């Protein structure tokens, strides 16, 4: 995830396979450190848009809409639209080729983290007047979403539904039980929690349940 103005590298995550829910989680980790953007630009990968596959909406499209963020997709078969991040990928791959090949995802992530620190804070960038991306990023005020904002207390959590198709969530030091459905037993899920608003999403980005947590009840009714 790259800032368009400054080329600042906001987030870079290693995965064996990136699924729709991973995109949302990665986005929120970046936003937690660097605030929400006014808009996003992506290509037409399946994790970024469901429009070419039946006209639906994928997880990041739903999340951007909820947060008031404008989401733009590049024209099909026109990679020039995302030229800045494509050029960035070349720089990253050249840097990685000069390092020992990572044997695990953890090692790959450590290399990405090291590169992010070097790229943002040490390496001057010709396209931004030989400044570092961190200097350019800090040099201008940030555009913010026109609509809703992420509440102060938000978190993203990975879990697996139990044999009864439920999951637990701790709020104010109290454990709450949330039922999703027995047919989803064993499903790996992503929990998006914003205050009392809870959404449970599958790894493929399907919204399985959405609710407002009732702090007075241990077991949350299906409703």
C-alpha positions as CSV (number, residue, x, y, z in Angstrom):
1,X,0.0,0.0,0.0
2,X,1.7,3.2,-1.3
3,X,0.9,6.8,-0.7
4,X,0.2,8.4,-4.1
5,X,1.8,11.8,-3.4
6,X,4.9,10.9,-1.4
7,X,5.5,7.3,-2.5
8,X,5.5,6.5,1.3
9,X,5.2,2.8,1.8
10,X,2.2,2.5,4.2
11,X,2.0,-1.3,4.5
12,X,3.6,-4.4,2.9
13,X,2.5,-7.9,4.0
14,X,3.6,-11.3,3.1
15,X,1.1,-14.1,2.5
16,X,1.2,-17.5,0.8
17,X,-2.2,-16.6,-0.7
18,X,-3.9,-13.2,-0.3
19,X,-7.7,-13.5,0.3
20,X,-10.3,-10.7,0.5
21,X,-10.3,-10.6,4.3
22,X,-6.5,-10.2,4.3
23,X,-6.8,-7.1,2.2
24,X,-9.1,-5.5,4.8
25,X,-6.8,-6.6,7.7
26,X,-3.7,-5.2,5.9
27,X,-5.5,-1.9,5.1
28,X,-6.6,-1.4,8.8
29,X,-3.1,-2.1,10.1
30,X,-1.7,0.6,7.8
31,X,-4.6,3.0,8.6
32,X,-4.0,2.4,12.4
33,X,-0.5,3.9,12.0
34,X,-1.0,6.5,9.3
35,X,-4.8,7.4,9.4
36,X,-7.5,6.7,6.8
37,X,-7.0,8.0,3.2
38,X,-9.6,10.0,1.3
39,X,-9.5,7.5,-1.6
40,X,-8.0,4.2,-2.8
41,X,-6.8,3.1,-6.2
42,X,-6.5,-0.6,-7.0
43,X,-6.3,-2.8,-10.0
44,X,-9.1,-5.3,-10.8
45,X,-7.8,-8.3,-8.9
46,X,-10.5,-10.5,-7.3
47,X,-9.5,-9.3,-3.8
48,X,-10.1,-5.7,-4.8
49,X,-13.3,-5.8,-6.8
50,X,-16.1,-8.3,-7.5
51,X,-17.7,-6.3,-10.3
52,X,-16.3,-8.4,-13.2
53,X,-17.5,-11.6,-11.5
54,X,-21.2,-11.1,-11.3
55,X,-21.5,-7.5,-10.2
56,X,-21.2,-8.1,-6.5
57,X,-19.0,-6.3,-4.0
58,X,-15.9,-7.7,-2.2
59,X,-14.7,-7.1,1.3
60,X,-12.6,-4.0,0.7
61,X,-15.3,-2.4,-1.4
62,X,-17.8,-2.8,1.4
63,X,-15.3,-1.5,3.9
64,X,-14.3,1.6,1.9
65,X,-18.0,2.4,1.5
66,X,-18.6,2.0,5.2
67,X,-15.7,4.4,6.0
68,X,-16.6,7.0,3.4
69,X,-13.5,6.3,1.3
70,X,-13.7,6.7,-2.4
71,X,-12.5,3.5,-4.1
72,X,-11.3,3.6,-7.7
73,X,-10.3,0.7,-9.9
74,X,-7.9,1.0,-12.9
75,X,-9.2,0.3,-16.4
76,X,-8.9,-3.4,-17.4
77,X,-5.7,-4.3,-19.2
78,X,-4.3,-0.8,-18.5
79,X,-1.5,-1.2,-15.8
80,X,-0.3,2.3,-16.4
81,X,-3.1,3.6,-14.2
82,X,-1.3,2.0,-11.2
83,X,2.2,2.8,-12.6
84,X,3.6,4.2,-9.4
85,X,3.0,1.0,-7.4
86,X,4.1,-1.2,-10.4
87,X,7.4,0.8,-10.5
88,X,7.7,0.3,-6.8
89,X,7.4,-3.5,-7.2
90,X,10.5,-3.4,-9.5
91,X,12.5,-1.6,-6.8
92,X,11.3,-4.0,-4.1
93,X,12.1,-7.1,-6.2
94,X,15.6,-5.9,-7.1
95,X,16.3,-5.3,-3.4
96,X,15.0,-8.8,-2.4
97,X,17.0,-10.5,-5.1
98,X,20.2,-9.3,-3.3
99,X,19.1,-10.9,-0.1
100,X,19.1,-14.6,0.9
101,X,15.9,-16.3,-0.2
102,X,13.4,-16.3,2.6
103,X,12.6,-19.9,3.8
104,X,9.4,-19.0,5.6
105,X,6.6,-16.3,5.5
106,X,8.0,-14.9,8.8
107,X,11.5,-14.4,7.2
108,X,9.8,-12.9,4.1
109,X,7.9,-10.5,6.4
110,X,11.1,-9.5,8.2
111,X,12.7,-8.7,4.9
112,X,9.7,-6.6,3.9
113,X,9.8,-4.7,7.2
114,X,13.5,-4.0,6.8
115,X,12.9,-2.7,3.2
116,X,10.0,-0.5,4.3
117,X,12.3,1.2,6.9
118,X,15.1,1.7,4.4
119,X,12.8,2.8,1.6
120,X,10.8,5.3,3.6
121,X,13.5,6.8,5.8
122,X,16.9,6.4,4.1
123,X,16.6,6.1,0.3
124,X,16.1,9.5,-1.5
125,X,13.5,9.3,-4.3
126,X,14.1,11.1,-7.6
127,X,10.4,11.6,-8.2
128,X,10.0,13.7,-5.1
129,X,13.0,16.0,-5.3
130,X,15.6,13.6,-3.8
131,X,13.7,13.6,-0.5
132,X,12.9,10.4,1.4
133,X,9.2,9.3,1.2
134,X,8.9,9.9,4.9
135,X,10.0,13.5,4.5
136,X,7.6,14.1,1.6
137,X,4.8,12.3,3.5
138,X,5.2,14.5,6.6
139,X,5.5,17.7,4.5
140,X,1.8,18.1,3.6
141,X,-1.5,17.8,5.4
142,X,-3.4,14.6,4.7
143,X,-6.7,14.3,2.8
144,X,-9.3,12.4,4.9
145,X,-12.5,10.5,4.1
146,X,-15.5,12.6,3.4
147,X,-17.8,10.2,5.2
148,X,-17.7,8.0,8.3
149,X,-14.5,7.6,10.3
150,X,-13.2,4.5,12.1
151,X,-14.2,4.7,15.8
152,X,-11.4,5.2,18.3
153,X,-11.6,1.7,19.6
154,X,-11.3,-0.7,16.7
155,X,-9.5,-4.0,16.2
156,X,-9.1,-6.8,13.7
157,X,-8.9,-10.4,15.0
158,X,-8.5,-13.7,13.3
159,X,-10.3,-16.7,14.8
160,X,-12.0,-20.1,13.9
161,X,-15.6,-20.8,14.6
162,X,-16.1,-23.6,17.1
163,X,-18.0,-26.9,16.6
164,X,-21.3,-25.1,17.3
165,X,-20.6,-22.4,14.7
166,X,-19.8,-19.7,17.3
167,X,-17.0,-17.5,18.5
168,X,-16.2,-15.5,21.7
169,X,-15.3,-11.9,22.0
170,X,-14.0,-10.0,25.0
171,X,-15.4,-6.5,25.7
172,X,-14.6,-4.5,28.8
173,X,-13.0,-7.6,30.4
174,X,-16.1,-9.7,29.9
175,X,-16.4,-12.6,27.5
176,X,-19.3,-12.7,25.1
177,X,-20.5,-15.6,23.0
178,X,-21.6,-14.9,19.4
179,X,-23.4,-17.5,17.3
180,X,-22.9,-17.5,13.6
181,X,-24.4,-20.8,12.5
182,X,-23.6,-24.5,12.9
183,X,-23.1,-24.9,9.2
184,X,-20.1,-22.6,9.5
185,X,-18.4,-24.7,12.2
186,X,-14.6,-24.7,11.8
187,X,-14.6,-21.8,9.4
188,X,-11.6,-19.4,9.7
189,X,-12.9,-15.9,10.1
190,X,-11.9,-12.3,10.5
191,X,-13.6,-10.2,13.2
192,X,-13.9,-6.5,12.5
193,X,-14.7,-4.8,15.8
194,X,-15.4,-1.0,16.0
195,X,-16.7,-0.2,19.4
196,X,-19.9,-2.3,19.8
197,X,-20.2,-2.9,16.1
198,X,-19.0,-6.4,15.2
199,X,-18.7,-7.9,11.7
200,X,-17.6,-11.5,11.2
201,X,-16.2,-12.2,7.7
202,X,-14.9,-15.4,6.1
203,X,-11.4,-15.5,4.7
204,X,-13.0,-15.2,1.2
205,X,-14.6,-11.9,2.3
206,X,-18.2,-13.2,2.8
207,X,-20.0,-11.3,5.5
208,X,-21.3,-14.1,7.9
209,X,-22.8,-12.0,10.6
210,X,-23.1,-8.3,11.6
211,X,-24.4,-7.2,15.0
212,X,-24.3,-4.5,17.7
213,X,-22.9,-6.2,20.8
214,X,-25.1,-6.0,23.9
215,X,-22.6,-5.7,26.8
216,X,-25.2,-6.8,29.3
217,X,-25.5,-10.3,27.8
218,X,-23.0,-13.1,27.8
219,X,-24.8,-14.8,24.8
220,X,-25.7,-12.6,21.9
221,X,-29.0,-13.5,20.3
222,X,-29.1,-14.2,16.6
223,X,-31.8,-11.5,16.1
